[in-house]
Amino acid sequence: MTTSVDARSRTDRFLVFVERVGNKLPEPFTLFLILFGVIALASTGMALAGVTVQMPGSDEVVEVKGLFTAEGMTWLTENLGENFLGFPPLVTVLPILMAVGVAEKSGLLGAAVRYAFGSAPRWALAYAVGFVGVMGSIMSDTAFIIIPPLAAMVFRAAGRHPVAGLLGGFAAAGAGYSTNILVTSLDALFAGITSSVAQILPDPGAPVNPLSNWFFNAVSSIALALLAGFLIDRVLEPRIRRQGVPTEQVVEDGEDPLADATAATTTDERRGLRNALLVALGVAAVMAAAVLVPASPWRNEDGAFLPESPLLSSIVFIVFTMFLVPAIVYGRAVGTVRRIEDVPIMFGQALKDMIGFVVLAFVLGQFIALFNWSGVGQWIAVSGASALESIGLTGYGAILGFLVVASLLNLFIISGSALWTLMAAVFVPMFALIGYEPAFVQAAFRVGDSATQIITPLNPYMIVLLAYLRRWEPSAGLGTVMARLLPFTVCFWLVWAAILTVFFVLDLPVGPGNGIFLSSAG
């Protein structure tokens, strides 16, 4: 008993420490504004000291340039707008977000989620929640709001414990957030950041696009969905029942906020889903026919698609079309899209929802641009790679260390774009210099970026989850949520890292044309 109390006390102290440290961090915009200032000062000092750097594989010796010099200040004033608008993620993320926005605003994504829940038999509900939760990243952060209460509702309707559905849905959506069978806006975001920092390398490796982690993502998402279902079914729900958590909501005014909610789909919605699926298959068939013919203009000069081709450069268009066209067809069937003017309105609503990211992209773009222009990024990469080589840490141990660092930082910086911008600027060039493809480093980051975000008190959606949980357990706190979600974090991290290890050991491509090792590294 004493051991249990002591363990709980240590856990509570750790969680309090995480919350205290995290609350002292500024929000992402301010954080990167501070980091911009740090790089500006460091670059100026290094420039005055005459620091130079030579990238391996290049004969050119680069002098570090300082921001607070005549050259640096004119560079900033001339390129402020270009640094922002030229931030690569904007080029790929915004078009995809517009199309996904139509799929969401038309009701297509919500209906698909409810259909998946409503059509699952009782024994398979946990696995349906796991699958929908992991795939929920297609809806971006909306998944944290929609999936948990829906999962609780269908669990209750099936005679299973609703709290298991609630917490399981949140765990699957959060711990598996960075992976998906489908290409999402997150893939475009990560790819843009990776490309922007890889360009400083003499050998940047294969081009990174939204499909560059697709093979790794497909395997990971299926494995994690099954794992989430297993944990909900065999660990979470039995534990909740043993703890005596009520199956009926405890609401003081006697009302049940989910009483009128339903996972059932209407006849119009089912017809819309069927039409959308048929149209999606038709569009895919047309695209396949266009690119598979021998003389297709989407092939490269060798008549192939890898490692580079117009087809791979058209991924944003393909994803945009595969979301937009079925969404319009669905909207026409259910009445959410009555005229063509409704589509640009939905475009605008989708972009409005992402205005926070666009604002953040302004300072992220300045940070990345200064990091690359000044030469500080190259100097850190070369110095870091040399340090790793000097201690013999250039094998898979370095990658595992990277995973651990990403997981720990994710406790404090839960914004995936902010965290990857910070880590990619340092680790993509550093690992490239010891032989790893940027796309593989990006794949490794996904493991650390997701697994721990469901146990950090800095996740704002945890407060929303806690509000739902208190309908059954009025005395529940953040510690209650974290303790029940910790098995998901540990198991997801271990299984996901194991999948990455298999790809590494077998030297499997993580995506079309993207391998583990740079070709120049053998």
N, C-alpha and C positions, 0 to 999 in steps of 0.2 A: 504493500500500500504506500509506504514511504517513497519507494522507488518511483511509483506512478506519479505521486504528487510532485516529487522533485523534477521528473521529466517534464511534467506539464508546466512547472514553474520556469524551467529553462526555456521551454518553447515560448511561453508568454513573454519572457524577458527579451528573447530574440525578436519576436514580432513587434514588441514595443520599440526596440532599437531600430528596426527597419522603418517603422512609421515615423519615428523621431528624425532619423537621418533624411528620409525621403521628403518630409515636410520642410526641411531646411533647404532643399534644392529649389532653385527658381523654376518657373514653368519653361517649357522648351524654347520659346522665342528668346526669353531673357538669357537662358543658359547658353545658347549659341551666340548671342550677342557678346556675352562675356568671353566665350571661347575665341570669337573673332578678334576681340581686343588682345587676348593672350597671344595669339598667333601673330598679330600685328606687332606687338612689342618684341616678341621673340625673334621674328624675322628681321626686324630693324637692328637688334643687337647683333645677330649673327652676320648681317650684311656689313655692319661697321667693323666686325672682327675679321672679315674676309673669309668666312666659311665657304667652302666649296664641296661639291658632291659629284661623284661619277657613278652613274648607274651601271651595274654589270651588263655587259653586252653592248655597251655604247662607248665610243671613244671621246665623246664630248664631256668636258668638265663644266659643270653648271655652278655658277656663283649664286648663293642664296641672296635674294632681293628683299629689301625691307619695305614695308608699307609706308612708314613715316620717313620717306625720302622723296626727293622731287619726282623720281620715276614712279614710285609707289603711289603717291597721291594723284598724279595725273592718270595712272592706270585705273584707280578706283573711280575717279570722276568720269572718265570716258566709258567705263564698262559696267557701271552700277545696274543699268537696265538690262544689259546683255547677260550679266551674271545671273539675274533673276529669271528672265524669259528663256535663257539658254540652259537653265537647270534641267537636265535630261528627263527626270521623272514627269515634269509637266507635259512633255510632248506625248508621253505614252499613257499616263494616268488619266488625264482629263477626258480624252475621247472615250476611253473604256468606262469611266465613271458616268458619262452622259448616257451611254447605252444601258449600263446596269441600272441607272436611275430610272429609265423608262420601264425596265423589267420590274423594278420595285414599285414605282408609282402606279403602274397599270394593275398591280396585284398579282402578277405572274409568280414572283418569288414566294410571296406569302402563301398563295394557293398551293404551290408545289410542296412547301414545307408541311402544310396542313394535310395534304393528300398523303404524303409519306407517313405521317403519324397515324392518320385515320385508317389507313389500309393495312397497318401492321397488326398481326395477331398478338394476343396477350403475351405469349412466351418470347416473342421477338421484339417487344416494345423497347427494352433496354438497348438492343442493338440498333433499332431504328433511331433512337435518340442519339446514340453514339455517332451513327452515320450522318444524320442531319446536322448534328452539332459541329462535327469536324468540317463538313462541307459548308457550314453556315458562313464562313469567311467571305463567301461570294457576295454576301449582303453587307460586308464591312462591319462596323460596330453595331449595326442594327441587330445582328445576330444575338448579342448579349441581352437585348430587350425583348425580342420576340420568342426565341427558342425556349428559355427556361420556363416561363409560365405556361406555354403550350404543352411542354413535356409534362409538367405537373398535372395539367388538366387531363391529358389522355391516360396518364398513369392512374389517376383517381377513377376515371370512367371505367377502366379495365379491372378495378379492384386491387390495384397495386399501390404502393405508398407514394403519394404525390410529392413528398419532399425528396424522394430518391430521383424522381423525374426532374424536379426543379434544380437540384444541385448537380445532377448528372448532365443535364443539358448545358448548364453554365460551364462545367468542367470541360466537356467535349469541345464547346465553342471556343473556350479560352486557351486551353492547353494545346489544342491542335490548330490554333488560329493561322499559323504561317504556312499551312499546307492545304492542298485541295486537288482533286482530280481535274477540275476545270481551271482554266487560266483566269485569274482574278486581277483586280486593280493592284493588289499587293505585289503580284509578280511583276507588273509593269513598274511599280514604284521601286522595288529593290533593284531591278535590272537597270533602271535609269541611274540610280546612285552608284551602282557597281561600275557601270560604263564610264561615268564621269571621273572616277578616281583611277580607273585602269589606264586612262589615256596618257598618263605620265610615264608609263613603262616602255622600255625599248621593245619588249615583246608582251603586248597586252593580252595575248592568248586569243582564243576564239571569241567572236563577238558575243556579248551577253544581251539577250532579249527576253521578253516575258515567258518564252518556252524553255529557257536554258536550264531550269530545274525540274522540268515536267516529269521525267522518268523517276527521279527521286521523290517528287511530290506524290505521284500516283501510287507508288509502293507505300510510302509513309502514310498517306491518308487512309488507305484501305486497312493497313495494320493498326493504326491508331483508332479508327472507327470501331474495329472489332475489339480492341483492347478496352476502349471506353465502355462498350456494351457489357463486356465481361466484368469490369470493375463495378458498374452500376448494379448488375444482376447478382454478383457473388460477394461483393465487399460492401458497397455503400448501402443498398437496401436492407440486407440482413442486419447491419450495424445500427441503422436507424430504428429498426423494429426492436432490437435488443435494448436500445436506449429508451424505449417507450414513447417515442415522438408521436403525438396524436395524428391520426389519419384525416381528421376533420379540422377545418380551420377554426381557430379561436379568435373570433371577431367580436368586440364589445357591443357593437350596435346590431349584432345578429345578421348582418348582411354578408354575403359571400361575393367578393369582387369578381370572381371567375365564374359565377353561377350561369351567366348568360353567354359565356364564351364557348366556342365549339371548334372542334378540329375537323368537323365534317365539311365537305365541299358541296356546293350547290350543283344543280344540273348544268347551269351555264358555265360555272367554273371548270367542271370536268370536261365539258365540250371545248372550252377555251384551252385547257391544258392539252387535250388531244390534238386540236388544230395547231397549237404552237409546236408540239413535238413533230408533227408531220411536216410542217413548214421548215423546222430546223433540219430535219433529215434531208428535205429537198434542197435547201441552201447548201448543206454540206456536200451533197451529191454533185451539185453544179460546180462547186469549188474544186472538188476532187477531179472532176472531168477536165476542168480548165488547166490544172497543174500536172496531170498525169500523162497528157498527150506528149509524144516525143519532142515536138517542136514548141512546147509551152514556153512563153516568155518569162515564166516564173522560175525557170531552171537557170543554173549558172552556166558559164561558158563551156563547162565540161558536160553539160546535160544532166547534172545531178543537183541535189538540194543542199548537200553538206560540203564543207562547213559553213559556207555563205551562199546565199542565193536571194533573188527577189522574193521568193516565197517566205523565207524566214524574216525578211525585212518588212513583210506585210502582215505580221502577226497582229498588230494593233487593229488593222482593218478587218481581219478575220474575226477577232473577238468582238469588235464593235458590231459587225453585221450579225453574228450568231446570237447576240443578245437582243439587238434592236428589232430585227424582223419578227422573230417569234413573239416578242413583247407587244408589238403593234397588233399582230394577229390575235393574241390573247385579249388585248384591250378591246378590240372590235367585237369579240365574242361576248364579253361581259359588260360592255358599255362604258368602260373607263376611257377608251379612245374612240371618240365619235367623229372626229374630223382631224385633218392633218395638222391643224393649228394646236391641237392638244400635245403633240409630240415636242415641239420646241418649248412649250410651257414646262413639260416634265424635264427637259434638258436643263432649263434654268433652275428648277427646284433641286435637281441633283447637284448642280454646281454650287448652289447656295448652301447646301448641306456640307460641302467640302471647302467652304471659304476659309475655315480655320487652317486647313492644310495649305491652301494657296498663300496665306499670310506667312505661315511658317516657312514655306518654300523660299520666300524672299531672303530670309536670313540664312537658311541652309545653303542657298545658291551662292551667297557672298562668302560663306565660310569655306565651301569646297573650292571656289574659284581662287581665293587667297591662298589656301593650302597648296594648290597646284602651281599657281603663278610664282609664288615666293620661292619655291624649291624646298620649303620646310618638309613637305610631304615626302619628297625624294630622300632628303637627309635622314628622316626618321625611319623610312623603309630600309635604307641601306644599313644604318646603324643597328636597327632591330634585327635584320637578317644576319648581320655579322655576329651579333651577340648570340643568337640562336645556334649558329654554326659553331661558334667557339665553345659552347657547352654541349654540343652534339645533339641539340634538341631540334632536329629538322624532320623527324619522322612523324608518325601518327600521334605521338605524345604531345607535340605542339598543337595539333588540331584539337585534341581533348582539352588541353589547357585553355584554348580559345573558347570552347563550348562552356567551360566553367565560368570564365570571365563574362561571357555574354549572359549567362543565366543569372549571375550575381548582379550585374548592372541592370538587368531587366526588372529586378526588384525595386529599383529606384527610378529608372527611366522607362516607362511603359509604352511610350510612343515608339512604334517600330521604325518609322521613318527617321526620327531623331536619333535613336540608338544605332541604327545601321549607318547613318551619315557619319556619326562619330567614330564607329568601329571600322567601317570600310576605309575611311581616309587613312587609317594607320595600317590595318591588317591586310587589306587586299594587295597593296604594293609589297608589303613585307613578305607575305607568303608567296607572292609571285616570284620574288627574288630567290626563294629556296625551292621553286619548282612547281607550285600549285596554281591551277587555273582559277581565275577570279570567280567563275561560276560555281566551282566547288566550294570555295570559301564562303560564298553567299549561301549555298545549300547548308553548310555547317552552321551558319549563323541562325538559320531558321529554328534549329533545335533549341538553342539557348533563348531565342527571342520569345518563344511561346510558353514553354513548359512551366515557368515560374510565375507567370503573370496572374494566375488564379489564386496565388497565396500571398500576394503583396497587398497591404492595406492602401496602397496608392492607386490601385485600380478603381476608378470612379464607379464602374458598373457593379463592383462588389457591394456598394451601398444600396444600389437598386435591388440586388439579390437579397441582401439582408432584410430589406423592407418586406419582400415577399415571404421570406422564411419566418419572420415574426408573426405572420398570420397563423402559423402552426405552433411556433415556439416564441412567445412574447419575450422570453428572457434571453434569447439567442444574441450573441455578439459576434464581432469579427473573428474572435478566436474560435468560435464554434464553426464558422464557415471554413476557416483555414485548416482546422484540424480534420474536417471531413473531406477536404479537397486535396490534402497533402498526398494521399496515396496515388491520385491521378498525376500529380506533379512528378513524383519519384518514378512511377512506372512509365509514364510517357517519356521522361528524359532518358531512362535506361533503354527502352525499346527503340526510341528514335535514334539514339546514339549507336545502338547495335546495328540498325539499318544503315546508317552512315558508314559504319565500320565495314560492313559487307561490301558496300559500293567501293570503298577504299581498297580493301584487300583484293577484290576481284578486278579492280580497275575498270569498273563499269561506268558508262557515260551517265552523267546526272541529267542530261537533256540532249536534244538533237544537236549533234556537233560539239557538245561540251563535255570534256572528260575530266579526269582528276588531275593529271599532270600536264604541264606545258610541254609541247612537242620539243621545244629547244632544250628541255631538261632531261629528255630521254624518257 
